Amino acid sequence: MFPDDLRDWQSRLRDQFPILTAHPGHAYLDSAATAQKPQAVLDAVTAYLTSENANAGRGAYPWANRTTALVDLARQRVSAFLGDPEPDRSGVHFVSGTTEGLRAVARDWLAHELRDGDEIIVPFADHAANALPWRETVDLLARQGVRVTVRPMPYDAAHDYDMRALAGMITDRTRLIATTHVHHVYGGDMNLARLRAAAGPDVVISVDAAQSAGHLPIDVAAMDADFVTFSGHKAMALPGTGVLWAANRRGPRFTPGGWSGTPNTSGIVSLTAALDWLDAAGVDRIARWTVALGARLTDGLRKLSAYEVLGCQRSLAADSPVQQRHGIVTFRHHAIGSNDLGFILAADGFMVRSDGHCQAHHGEKTSSVRVSLHVYNTVDEVDRLLDTLAGLDD
Ligand code: PMP
């Protein structure tokens, strides 16, 4: 059922995105790559840069003190956004995005924790940013004579994590399971609250929340996660903004390596404003909206014989009990190459992503077109896209 009760709410929110109101003939359908910014985020950044811009943690004058306070405020804001049950113990670290955050966990934490004979589990069908850094750390340790076994995360035929197989893989040498909250190609919610039971009490769980932050509630306590990383720019903050949250409950406290240097202060200010905006909009409602739009798109595509929608077929229905899809729909045309299809759609004002989507090496073998939705996307945009795609049907 389409959530008609959300239509007025959605339309009021969409009006807050100046780039969208300035381009009425265009449909931005690439929010999994980066999200558009509401006026409140732009205003917060302008206000900061025109009234109190300074470096943080240095200087005794008011602008510097205020900037330091704004960075602390952003940390508290992130903790609240993630449902952090123990903000005094955990740590919020600002990074440039998920790629840098995951790399920091691998390099600044895992590399010091692994011992000869340890094992880690890595999701090789997820984003490369959540596969390559773990491999890099294991290769580095191998050069120092420390042998660590990397086991691929098991998936079932529905592109879901195979929990039974996973539980069977855990040994007393398993140290880390790297996971993804929402898959960036199939859009499936990987339902991470069930993971701890399979992992046992001691294994460190790292969560790539790049596609879930701002799309559905993230509850670090329910996941019993140790690390959660997300890209602020995909959650409506400025580019170059990201978060690495560390629970600091298993193993030694996470401390980022190197010298911290100057933080991305305006990006951090934008993140506070973005999380305020998302919470005020209601992440639960955003999830209902994008799930419904995605379902409308998949339902429409399934009526067109030229298209194949990727991912678990059983999860395509909006009321599917498995892996609810969060506004990411990826498909191929059986005769038109995905890049060509991307150009055709661009000519009609549809901004989609067409390529291999940075999947790690157990990913799809050929490229595809990805439509990724956020709260500002409309029913009309989805219907117009379906009309255009229908014009290319057999
Ligand atoms: N993980 C996932 C699941 C992603 O979708 C992305 C971005 N496409 C990343 C990691 C990398 O994020 P960033 O480019 O912001 O570092």
Residues whose N, C-alpha, C, O or C-beta is under 5 A from the ligand:
A	BS01	PMP	A32 G97 T98 T99 E100 H127 A129 V182 H184 D208 A210 Q211 S231
